[in-house]
Amino acid sequence: MAAPILWKPTTSAPWEVKVVEGNEGRVYVIDQSGNVVRNEIDDDFDEDDKHVADAGIISLADAVKAALAERPDGYLISADFDDDDDNKFYFEVELENEAGGDLAEFDIDAESGAVTVEG
């Protein structure tokens, strides 16, 4: 059984999750209860996004699990996909503690899954 991803919302704002489905990008808007409240085509999706999706990278869920393995007492605050100036792809994962304070930020290499503590 996979370990659950702990998420403790800090605001009432919904989350936007961008995914690739086939040859198009989609945006899912998810409320704090985990319900999809909107699903639409991503107008910003382009060939660069398609290239990234086809690059054989780890999943966002795997990146979050890697960060939580480093700090199992953490709660997910944000997880973003990005690239640096050398076109190396990584996930930036931010965790907070149960009281709502900053706990740790991690960069997860999107190809290898290597974890680096940020800052």
N, CA, C and O atoms as CSV, one atom per row, in Angstrom:
chain,resi,resn,atom,element,x,y,z
A,1,MET,N,N,0.843,-1.178,0.000
A,1,MET,CA,C,0.000,0.000,0.000
A,1,MET,C,C,0.886,1.238,0.000
A,1,MET,O,O,1.868,1.295,0.740
A,2,ALA,N,N,0.554,2.220,-0.813
A,2,ALA,CA,C,1.320,3.455,-0.895
A,2,ALA,C,C,1.069,4.308,0.335
A,2,ALA,O,O,-0.026,4.313,0.898
A,3,ALA,N,N,2.106,5.028,0.739
A,3,ALA,CA,C,1.975,5.934,1.881
A,3,ALA,C,C,1.098,7.112,1.481
A,3,ALA,O,O,1.214,7.610,0.361
A,4,PRO,N,N,0.219,7.570,2.375
A,4,PRO,CA,C,-0.627,8.709,2.032
A,4,PRO,C,C,0.199,9.987,1.973
A,4,PRO,O,O,1.204,10.118,2.672
A,5,ILE,N,N,-0.226,10.917,1.144
A,5,ILE,CA,C,0.389,12.229,1.098
A,5,ILE,C,C,-0.415,13.118,2.033
A,5,ILE,O,O,-1.613,13.319,1.832
A,6,LEU,N,N,0.245,13.646,3.050
A,6,LEU,CA,C,-0.440,14.474,4.030
A,6,LEU,C,C,-0.513,15.906,3.521
A,6,LEU,O,O,0.507,16.498,3.167
A,7,TRP,N,N,-1.694,16.449,3.485
A,7,TRP,CA,C,-1.897,17.795,3.005
A,7,TRP,C,C,-2.755,18.526,4.007
A,7,TRP,O,O,-3.863,18.092,4.321
A,8,LYS,N,N,-2.253,19.625,4.505
A,8,LYS,CA,C,-2.981,20.430,5.471
A,8,LYS,C,C,-3.183,21.808,4.865
A,8,LYS,O,O,-2.254,22.615,4.867
A,9,PRO,N,N,-4.375,22.102,4.345
A,9,PRO,CA,C,-4.584,23.386,3.685
A,9,PRO,C,C,-4.417,24.542,4.662
A,9,PRO,O,O,-4.853,24.462,5.810
A,10,THR,N,N,-3.783,25.619,4.200
A,10,THR,CA,C,-3.574,26.774,5.057
A,10,THR,C,C,-4.481,27.939,4.689
A,10,THR,O,O,-4.591,28.901,5.450
A,11,THR,N,N,-5.124,27.867,3.546
A,11,THR,CA,C,-6.051,28.916,3.131
A,11,THR,C,C,-7.278,28.243,2.522
A,11,THR,O,O,-7.312,27.028,2.327
A,12,SER,N,N,-8.256,29.043,2.236
A,12,SER,CA,C,-9.464,28.489,1.609
A,12,SER,C,C,-9.337,28.464,0.088
A,12,SER,O,O,-10.260,28.029,-0.601
A,13,ALA,N,N,-8.209,28.923,-0.439
A,13,ALA,CA,C,-8.020,28.958,-1.888
A,13,ALA,C,C,-7.905,27.545,-2.445
A,13,ALA,O,O,-7.265,26.689,-1.834
A,14,PRO,N,N,-8.519,27.292,-3.601
A,14,PRO,CA,C,-8.380,25.976,-4.229
A,14,PRO,C,C,-6.995,25.811,-4.843
A,14,PRO,O,O,-6.269,26.785,-5.044
A,15,TRP,N,N,-6.643,24.565,-5.135
A,15,TRP,CA,C,-5.371,24.253,-5.790
A,15,TRP,C,C,-5.623,24.097,-7.277
A,15,TRP,O,O,-6.649,23.556,-7.689
A,16,GLU,N,N,-4.674,24.578,-8.086
A,16,GLU,CA,C,-4.708,24.335,-9.521
A,16,GLU,C,C,-3.652,23.300,-9.836
A,16,GLU,O,O,-2.486,23.467,-9.477
A,17,VAL,N,N,-4.049,22.237,-10.500
A,17,VAL,CA,C,-3.138,21.162,-10.872
A,17,VAL,C,C,-3.138,21.057,-12.393
A,17,VAL,O,O,-4.176,20.833,-13.015
A,18,LYS,N,N,-1.941,21.226,-12.985
A,18,LYS,CA,C,-1.815,21.137,-14.436
A,18,LYS,C,C,-1.270,19.764,-14.786
A,18,LYS,O,O,-0.294,19.302,-14.195
A,19,VAL,N,N,-1.915,19.109,-15.761
A,19,VAL,CA,C,-1.509,17.769,-16.182
A,19,VAL,C,C,-1.526,17.687,-17.703
A,19,VAL,O,O,-2.139,18.508,-18.387
A,20,VAL,N,N,-0.834,16.672,-18.210
A,20,VAL,CA,C,-0.862,16.386,-19.642
A,20,VAL,C,C,-1.733,15.158,-19.845
A,20,VAL,O,O,-1.519,14.120,-19.219
A,21,GLU,N,N,-2.702,15.284,-20.717
A,21,GLU,CA,C,-3.564,14.167,-21.071
A,21,GLU,C,C,-3.537,14.034,-22.590
A,21,GLU,O,O,-4.092,14.861,-23.313
A,22,GLY,N,N,-2.877,12.971,-23.055
A,22,GLY,CA,C,-2.735,12.804,-24.499
A,22,GLY,C,C,-1.853,13.899,-25.053
A,22,GLY,O,O,-0.705,14.055,-24.637
A,23,ASN,N,N,-2.389,14.658,-25.992
A,23,ASN,CA,C,-1.635,15.748,-26.606
A,23,ASN,C,C,-2.089,17.123,-26.149
A,23,ASN,O,O,-1.796,18.124,-26.803
A,24,GLU,N,N,-2.801,17.179,-25.035
A,24,GLU,CA,C,-3.245,18.480,-24.559
A,24,GLU,C,C,-2.972,18.623,-23.071
A,24,GLU,O,O,-2.859,17.637,-22.342
A,25,GLY,N,N,-2.869,19.861,-22.643
A,25,GLY,CA,C,-2.729,20.161,-21.225
A,25,GLY,C,C,-4.092,20.451,-20.633
A,25,GLY,O,O,-4.966,21.009,-21.297
A,26,ARG,N,N,-4.267,20.068,-19.382
A,26,ARG,CA,C,-5.526,20.329,-18.696
A,26,ARG,C,C,-5.225,20.947,-17.352
A,26,ARG,O,O,-4.164,20.712,-16.773
A,27,VAL,N,N,-6.153,21.732,-16.858
A,27,VAL,CA,C,-6.058,22.329,-15.534
A,27,VAL,C,C,-7.228,21.814,-14.714
A,27,VAL,O,O,-8.388,21.944,-15.106
A,28,TYR,N,N,-6.901,21.225,-13.561
A,28,TYR,CA,C,-7.923,20.789,-12.621
A,28,TYR,C,C,-7.868,21.723,-11.418
A,28,TYR,O,O,-6.795,21.971,-10.867
A,29,VAL,N,N,-9.011,22.235,-11.016
A,29,VAL,CA,C,-9.101,23.055,-9.816
A,29,VAL,C,C,-9.719,22.179,-8.739
A,29,VAL,O,O,-10.806,21.628,-8.911
A,30,ILE,N,N,-8.997,22.057,-7.614
A,30,ILE,CA,C,-9.375,21.127,-6.542
A,30,ILE,C,C,-9.597,21.909,-5.257
A,30,ILE,O,O,-8.750,22.706,-4.854
A,31,ASP,N,N,-10.747,21.678,-4.608
A,31,ASP,CA,C,-11.025,22.379,-3.355
A,31,ASP,C,C,-10.346,21.679,-2.181
A,31,ASP,O,O,-9.698,20.647,-2.359
A,32,GLN,N,N,-10.493,22.236,-0.992
A,32,GLN,CA,C,-9.821,21.695,0.187
A,32,GLN,C,C,-10.294,20.306,0.573
A,32,GLN,O,O,-9.596,19.593,1.293
A,33,SER,N,N,-11.460,19.916,0.109
A,33,SER,CA,C,-11.966,18.572,0.404
A,33,SER,C,C,-11.435,17.540,-0.574
A,33,SER,O,O,-11.694,16.346,-0.423
A,34,GLY,N,N,-10.684,17.997,-1.588
A,34,GLY,CA,C,-10.136,17.086,-2.579
A,34,GLY,C,C,-11.051,16.852,-3.760
A,34,GLY,O,O,-10.795,15.966,-4.575
A,35,ASN,N,N,-12.114,17.630,-3.866
A,35,ASN,CA,C,-13.060,17.489,-4.974
A,35,ASN,C,C,-12.635,18.354,-6.154
A,35,ASN,O,O,-12.231,19.503,-5.974
A,36,VAL,N,N,-12.727,17.799,-7.363
A,36,VAL,CA,C,-12.457,18.574,-8.569
A,36,VAL,C,C,-13.660,19.478,-8.802
A,36,VAL,O,O,-14.779,19.005,-8.998
A,37,VAL,N,N,-13.412,20.796,-8.776
A,37,VAL,CA,C,-14.508,21.742,-8.970
A,37,VAL,C,C,-14.518,22.328,-10.373
A,37,VAL,O,O,-15.513,22.912,-10.803
A,38,ARG,N,N,-13.389,22.167,-11.096
A,38,ARG,CA,C,-13.336,22.623,-12.481
A,38,ARG,C,C,-12.247,21.848,-13.206
A,38,ARG,O,O,-11.209,21.528,-12.627
A,39,ASN,N,N,-12.490,21.549,-14.471
A,39,ASN,CA,C,-11.563,20.826,-15.325
A,39,ASN,C,C,-11.646,21.481,-16.692
A,39,ASN,O,O,-12.695,21.459,-17.336
A,40,GLU,N,N,-10.526,22.071,-17.141
A,40,GLU,CA,C,-10.572,22.785,-18.408
A,40,GLU,C,C,-9.260,22.619,-19.169
A,40,GLU,O,O,-8.255,22.191,-18.601
A,41,ILE,N,N,-9.273,22.956,-20.441
A,41,ILE,CA,C,-8.064,22.906,-21.263
A,41,ILE,C,C,-7.112,24.005,-20.804
A,41,ILE,O,O,-7.537,25.127,-20.527
A,42,ASP,N,N,-5.819,23.680,-20.726
A,42,ASP,CA,C,-4.782,24.632,-20.342
A,42,ASP,C,C,-4.409,25.467,-21.567
A,42,ASP,O,O,-3.769,24.961,-22.488
A,43,ASP,N,N,-4.799,26.726,-21.585
A,43,ASP,CA,C,-4.531,27.605,-22.724
A,43,ASP,C,C,-3.045,27.903,-22.901
A,43,ASP,O,O,-2.622,28.310,-23.983
A,44,ASP,N,N,-2.247,27.705,-21.849
A,44,ASP,CA,C,-0.811,27.990,-21.912
A,44,ASP,C,C,0.013,26.785,-22.344
A,44,ASP,O,O,1.234,26.892,-22.454
A,45,PHE,N,N,-0.618,25.648,-22.589
A,45,PHE,CA,C,0.089,24.425,-22.958
A,45,PHE,C,C,0.713,24.590,-24.343
A,45,PHE,O,O,0.049,25.022,-25.285
A,46,ASP,N,N,2.012,24.238,-24.456
A,46,ASP,CA,C,2.683,24.350,-25.742
A,46,ASP,C,C,3.619,23.162,-25.963
A,46,ASP,O,O,3.635,22.232,-25.156
A,47,GLU,N,N,4.393,23.182,-27.036
A,47,GLU,CA,C,5.271,22.066,-27.377
A,47,GLU,C,C,6.350,21.829,-26.321
A,47,GLU,O,O,6.755,20.687,-26.108
A,48,ASP,N,N,6.824,22.890,-25.655
A,48,ASP,CA,C,7.800,22.712,-24.576
A,48,ASP,C,C,7.199,21.882,-23.444
A,48,ASP,O,O,7.863,21.013,-22.880
A,49,ASP,N,N,5.944,22.158,-23.120
A,49,ASP,CA,C,5.269,21.378,-22.074
A,49,ASP,C,C,5.139,19.920,-22.491
A,49,ASP,O,O,5.339,19.022,-21.673
A,50,LYS,N,N,4.809,19.679,-23.742
A,50,LYS,CA,C,4.680,18.308,-24.254
A,50,LYS,C,C,6.028,17.600,-24.170
A,50,LYS,O,O,6.088,16.430,-23.793
A,51,HIS,N,N,7.109,18.298,-24.519
A,51,HIS,CA,C,8.456,17.721,-24.443
A,51,HIS,C,C,8.777,17.306,-23.009
A,51,HIS,O,O,9.305,16.219,-22.778
A,52,VAL,N,N,8.462,18.160,-22.061
A,52,VAL,CA,C,8.714,17.848,-20.655
A,52,VAL,C,C,7.906,16.624,-20.240
A,52,VAL,O,O,8.415,15.754,-19.533
A,53,ALA,N,N,6.667,16.553,-20.671
A,53,ALA,CA,C,5.814,15.422,-20.305
A,53,ALA,C,C,6.340,14.115,-20.882
A,53,ALA,O,O,6.157,13.057,-20.280
A,54,ASP,N,N,6.988,14.173,-22.032
A,54,ASP,CA,C,7.515,12.974,-22.685
A,54,ASP,C,C,8.931,12.616,-22.246
A,54,ASP,O,O,9.489,11.632,-22.730
A,55,ALA,N,N,9.524,13.395,-21.338
A,55,ALA,CA,C,10.939,13.255,-21.001
A,55,ALA,C,C,11.247,12.091,-20.054
A,55,ALA,O,O,12.414,11.858,-19.741
A,56,GLY,N,N,10.251,11.371,-19.601
A,56,GLY,CA,C,10.515,10.230,-18.730
A,56,GLY,C,C,10.901,10.633,-17.320
A,56,GLY,O,O,11.807,10.049,-16.726
A,57,ILE,N,N,10.213,11.632,-16.784
A,57,ILE,CA,C,10.525,12.115,-15.448
A,57,ILE,C,C,9.683,11.393,-14.399
A,57,ILE,O,O,8.706,10.716,-14.721
A,58,ILE,N,N,10.087,11.554,-13.133
A,58,ILE,CA,C,9.302,10.976,-12.048
A,58,ILE,C,C,7.995,11.758,-11.920
A,58,ILE,O,O,7.876,12.862,-12.450
A,59,SER,N,N,7.046,11.202,-11.238
A,59,SER,CA,C,5.759,11.879,-11.074
A,59,SER,C,C,5.825,12.885,-9.924
A,59,SER,O,O,6.708,12.818,-9.069
A,60,LEU,N,N,4.882,13.807,-9.925
A,60,LEU,CA,C,4.753,14.760,-8.838
A,60,LEU,C,C,4.529,14.020,-7.523
A,60,LEU,O,O,5.108,14.380,-6.498
A,61,ALA,N,N,3.697,12.995,-7.553
A,61,ALA,CA,C,3.426,12.215,-6.335
A,61,ALA,C,C,4.705,11.589,-5.789
A,61,ALA,O,O,4.920,11.575,-4.577
A,62,ASP,N,N,5.565,11.066,-6.686
A,62,ASP,CA,C,6.830,10.480,-6.237
A,62,ASP,C,C,7.747,11.540,-5.646
A,62,ASP,O,O,8.459,11.264,-4.680
A,63,ALA,N,N,7.745,12.740,-6.201
A,63,ALA,CA,C,8.563,13.822,-5.660
A,63,ALA,C,C,8.098,14.200,-4.254
A,63,ALA,O,O,8.917,14.397,-3.356
A,64,VAL,N,N,6.793,14.297,-4.070
A,64,VAL,CA,C,6.254,14.634,-2.749
A,64,VAL,C,C,6.572,13.523,-1.747
A,64,VAL,O,O,6.938,13.805,-0.606
A,65,LYS,N,N,6.437,12.275,-2.161
A,65,LYS,CA,C,6.763,11.148,-1.277
A,65,LYS,C,C,8.237,11.170,-0.881
A,65,LYS,O,O,8.578,10.844,0.256
A,66,ALA,N,N,9.117,11.556,-1.818
A,66,ALA,CA,C,10.547,11.632,-1.506
A,66,ALA,C,C,10.810,12.701,-0.445
A,66,ALA,O,O,11.612,12.489,0.465
A,67,ALA,N,N,10.145,13.834,-0.557
A,67,ALA,CA,C,10.307,14.898,0.443
A,67,ALA,C,C,9.765,14.453,1.799
A,67,ALA,O,O,10.385,14.693,2.835
A,68,LEU,N,N,8.603,13.805,1.782
A,68,LEU,CA,C,8.022,13.330,3.044
A,68,LEU,C,C,8.841,12.208,3.664
A,68,LEU,O,O,8.812,12.032,4.882
A,69,ALA,N,N,9.567,11.450,2.862
A,69,ALA,CA,C,10.460,10.426,3.410
A,69,ALA,C,C,11.595,11.080,4.190
A,69,ALA,O,O,12.082,10.520,5.172
A,70,GLU,N,N,12.017,12.270,3.751
A,70,GLU,CA,C,13.060,13.017,4.455
A,70,GLU,C,C,12.532,13.633,5.746
A,70,GLU,O,O,13.245,13.702,6.747
A,71,ARG,N,N,11.283,14.079,5.717
A,71,ARG,CA,C,10.647,14.716,6.881
A,71,ARG,C,C,9.235,14.155,7.047
A,71,ARG,O,O,8.261,14.798,6.655
A,72,PRO,N,N,9.119,12.945,7.632
A,72,PRO,CA,C,7.800,12.314,7.752
A,72,PRO,C,C,6.823,13.082,8.644
A,72,PRO,O,O,5.625,12.798,8.632
A,73,ASP,N,N,7.318,14.044,9.414
A,73,ASP,CA,C,6.458,14.856,10.264
A,73,ASP,C,C,5.890,16.060,9.519
A,73,ASP,O,O,5.192,16.882,10.113
A,74,GLY,N,N,6.183,16.171,8.214
A,74,GLY,CA,C,5.758,17.330,7.449
A,74,GLY,C,C,4.404,17.184,6.797
A,74,GLY,O,O,3.895,16.081,6.598
A,75,TYR,N,N,3.834,18.337,6.470
A,75,TYR,CA,C,2.585,18.427,5.731
A,75,TYR,C,C,2.856,19.206,4.447
A,75,TYR,O,O,3.540,20.229,4.473
A,76,LEU,N,N,2.329,18.734,3.343
A,76,LEU,CA,C,2.555,19.365,2.049
A,76,LEU,C,C,1.893,20.737,1.986
A,76,LEU,O,O,0.713,20.891,2.303
A,77,ILE,N,N,2.682,21.737,1.568
A,77,ILE,CA,C,2.156,23.077,1.353
A,77,ILE,C,C,2.114,23.387,-0.138
A,77,ILE,O,O,1.115,23.890,-0.652
A,78,SER,N,N,3.216,23.079,-0.830
A,78,SER,CA,C,3.223,23.314,-2.272
A,78,SER,C,C,4.196,22.363,-2.947
A,78,SER,O,O,5.151,21.888,-2.333
A,79,ALA,N,N,3.942,22.095,-4.207
A,79,ALA,CA,C,4.828,21.283,-5.031
A,79,ALA,C,C,4.730,21.831,-6.445
A,79,ALA,O,O,3.659,21.836,-7.052
A,80,ASP,N,N,5.862,22.291,-6.960
A,80,ASP,CA,C,5.897,22.910,-8.276
A,80,ASP,C,C,6.948,22.239,-9.145
A,80,ASP,O,O,7.989,21.800,-8.657
A,81,PHE,N,N,6.665,22.165,-10.425
A,81,PHE,CA,C,7.613,21.644,-11.404
A,81,PHE,C,C,8.311,22.827,-12.047
A,81,PHE,O,O,7.661,23.811,-12.399
A,82,ASP,N,N,9.638,22.746,-12.207
A,82,ASP,CA,C,10.376,23.869,-12.769
A,82,ASP,C,C,11.624,23.360,-13.475
A,82,ASP,O,O,11.953,22.176,-13.407
A,83,ASP,N,N,12.306,24.263,-14.149
A,83,ASP,CA,C,13.604,23.931,-14.728
A,83,ASP,C,C,14.567,25.071,-14.416
A,83,ASP,O,O,14.151,26.209,-14.200
A,84,ASP,N,N,15.860,24.751,-14.394
A,84,ASP,CA,C,16.850,25.781,-14.134
A,84,ASP,C,C,17.415,26.293,-15.458
A,84,ASP,O,O,16.937,25.921,-16.530
A,85,ASP,N,N,18.419,27.134,-15.376
A,85,ASP,CA,C,18.985,27.739,-16.585
A,85,ASP,C,C,19.633,26.720,-17.517
A,85,ASP,O,O,19.807,26.993,-18.704
A,86,ASP,N,N,19.991,25.552,-16.991
A,86,ASP,CA,C,20.613,24.499,-17.804
A,86,ASP,C,C,19.585,23.510,-18.344
A,86,ASP,O,O,19.951,22.446,-18.843
A,87,ASN,N,N,18.288,23.858,-18.246
A,87,ASN,CA,C,17.194,22.991,-18.668
A,87,ASN,C,C,17.195,21.647,-17.952
A,87,ASN,O,O,16.841,20.621,-18.534
A,88,LYS,N,N,17.595,21.662,-16.685
A,88,LYS,CA,C,17.455,20.485,-15.832
A,88,LYS,C,C,16.140,20.647,-15.083
A,88,LYS,O,O,15.855,21.705,-14.522
A,89,PHE,N,N,15.346,19.585,-15.082
A,89,PHE,CA,C,14.011,19.655,-14.501
A,89,PHE,C,C,14.012,19.166,-13.058
A,89,PHE,O,O,14.715,18.215,-12.715
A,90,TYR,N,N,13.225,19.821,-12.226
A,90,TYR,CA,C,13.122,19.430,-10.826
A,90,TYR,C,C,11.752,19.838,-10.271
A,90,TYR,O,O,11.037,20.662,-10.841
A,91,PHE,N,N,11.429,19.228,-9.145
A,91,PHE,CA,C,10.237,19.608,-8.391
A,91,PHE,C,C,10.696,20.354,-7.153
A,91,PHE,O,O,11.660,19.952,-6.501
A,92,GLU,N,N,10.018,21.427,-6.831
A,92,GLU,CA,C,10.276,22.153,-5.596
A,92,GLU,C,C,9.116,21.828,-4.658
A,92,GLU,O,O,7.963,22.141,-4.954
A,93,VAL,N,N,9.429,21.197,-3.527
A,93,VAL,CA,C,8.405,20.741,-2.589
A,93,VAL,C,C,8.603,21.455,-1.261
A,93,VAL,O,O,9.705,21.458,-0.712
A,94,GLU,N,N,7.535,22.064,-0.741
A,94,GLU,CA,C,7.591,22.788,0.521
A,94,GLU,C,C,6.696,22.085,1.544
A,94,GLU,O,O,5.544,21.754,1.262
A,95,LEU,N,N,7.251,21.868,2.734
A,95,LEU,CA,C,6.514,21.230,3.822
A,95,LEU,C,C,6.424,22.178,5.010
A,95,LEU,O,O,7.290,23.031,5.202
A,96,GLU,N,N,5.378,22.023,5.798
A,96,GLU,CA,C,5.276,22.767,7.053
A,96,GLU,C,C,5.013,21.781,8.180
A,96,GLU,O,O,4.662,20.626,7.938
A,97,ASN,N,N,5.186,22.250,9.427
A,97,ASN,CA,C,4.925,21.381,10.576
A,97,ASN,C,C,3.451,21.455,10.962
A,97,ASN,O,O,2.685,22.218,10.374
A,98,GLU,N,N,3.068,20.667,11.939
A,98,GLU,CA,C,1.655,20.576,12.325
A,98,GLU,C,C,1.086,21.905,12.803
A,98,GLU,O,O,-0.105,22.171,12.644
A,99,ALA,N,N,1.941,22.739,13.390
A,99,ALA,CA,C,1.501,24.040,13.885
A,99,ALA,C,C,1.383,25.083,12.773
A,99,ALA,O,O,0.930,26.200,13.020
A,100,GLY,N,N,1.782,24.731,11.561
A,100,GLY,CA,C,1.671,25.655,10.443
A,100,GLY,C,C,2.934,26.440,10.149
A,100,GLY,O,O,2.923,27.334,9.302
A,101,GLY,N,N,4.023,26.123,10.835
A,101,GLY,CA,C,5.290,26.817,10.575
A,101,GLY,C,C,6.084,26.142,9.477
A,101,GLY,O,O,5.934,24.947,9.222
A,102,ASP,N,N,6.931,26.928,8.829
A,102,ASP,CA,C,7.797,26.370,7.786
A,102,ASP,C,C,8.656,25.262,8.367
A,102,ASP,O,O,9.214,25.402,9.456
A,103,LEU,N,N,8.760,24.162,7.637
A,103,LEU,CA,C,9.542,23.020,8.096
A,103,LEU,C,C,10.746,22.794,7.196
A,103,LEU,O,O,11.881,22.760,7.670
A,104,ALA,N,N,10.503,22.641,5.894
A,104,ALA,CA,C,11.603,22.370,4.976
A,104,ALA,C,C,11.155,22.580,3.540
A,104,ALA,O,O,9.977,22.446,3.208
A,105,GLU,N,N,12.141,22.919,2.684
A,105,GLU,CA,C,11.926,22.988,1.243
A,105,GLU,C,C,12.946,22.073,0.584
A,105,GLU,O,O,14.111,22.029,0.979
A,106,PHE,N,N,12.483,21.339,-0.434
A,106,PHE,CA,C,13.333,20.378,-1.120
A,106,PHE,C,C,13.277,20.616,-2.617
A,106,PHE,O,O,12.247,21.014,-3.161
A,107,ASP,N,N,14.405,20.363,-3.277
A,107,ASP,CA,C,14.438,20.246,-4.729
A,107,ASP,C,C,14.601,18.764,-5.026
A,107,ASP,O,O,15.531,18.125,-4.534
A,108,ILE,N,N,13.701,18.221,-5.828
A,108,ILE,CA,C,13.748,16.804,-6.205
A,108,ILE,C,C,14.073,16.743,-7.690
A,108,ILE,O,O,13.308,17.236,-8.519
A,109,ASP,N,N,15.204,16.140,-8.026
A,109,ASP,CA,C,15.604,16.001,-9.430
A,109,ASP,C,C,14.541,15.178,-10.152
A,109,ASP,O,O,14.223,14.064,-9.735
A,110,ALA,N,N,13.999,15.723,-11.224
A,110,ALA,CA,C,12.873,15.086,-11.911
A,110,ALA,C,C,13.270,13.840,-12.678
A,110,ALA,O,O,12.406,13.027,-13.006
A,111,GLU,N,N,14.548,13.664,-12.973
A,111,GLU,CA,C,14.987,12.475,-13.694
A,111,GLU,C,C,15.474,11.396,-12.748
A,111,GLU,O,O,15.129,10.225,-12.906
A,112,SER,N,N,16.277,11.784,-11.759
A,112,SER,CA,C,16.871,10.778,-10.867
A,112,SER,C,C,16.104,10.571,-9.578
A,112,SER,O,O,16.216,9.516,-8.955
A,113,GLY,N,N,15.322,11.568,-9.165
A,113,GLY,CA,C,14.634,11.493,-7.885
A,113,GLY,C,C,15.510,11.906,-6.710
A,113,GLY,O,O,15.083,11.809,-5.560
A,114,ALA,N,N,16.746,12.370,-6.985
A,114,ALA,CA,C,17.655,12.797,-5.912
A,114,ALA,C,C,17.068,13.983,-5.167
A,114,ALA,O,O,16.517,14.903,-5.770
A,115,VAL,N,N,17.196,13.947,-3.841
A,115,VAL,CA,C,16.618,14.968,-2.980
A,115,VAL,C,C,17.721,15.906,-2.479
A,115,VAL,O,O,18.761,15.458,-1.996
A,116,THR,N,N,17.475,17.220,-2.604
A,116,THR,CA,C,18.376,18.228,-2.077
A,116,THR,C,C,17.579,19.162,-1.182
A,116,THR,O,O,16.530,19.669,-1.579
A,117,VAL,N,N,18.085,19.390,0.039
A,117,VAL,CA,C,17.434,20.338,0.937
A,117,VAL,C,C,17.781,21.723,0.441
A,117,VAL,O,O,18.947,22.029,0.189
A,118,GLU,N,N,16.757,22.571,0.299
A,118,GLU,CA,C,16.970,23.916,-0.209
A,118,GLU,C,C,17.220,24.858,0.953
A,118,GLU,O,O,16.614,24.725,2.016
A,119,GLY,N,N,18.105,25.799,0.745
A,119,GLY,CA,C,18.369,26.837,1.738
A,119,GLY,C,C,19.144,26.317,2.854
A,119,GLY,O,O,19.459,27.058,3.785
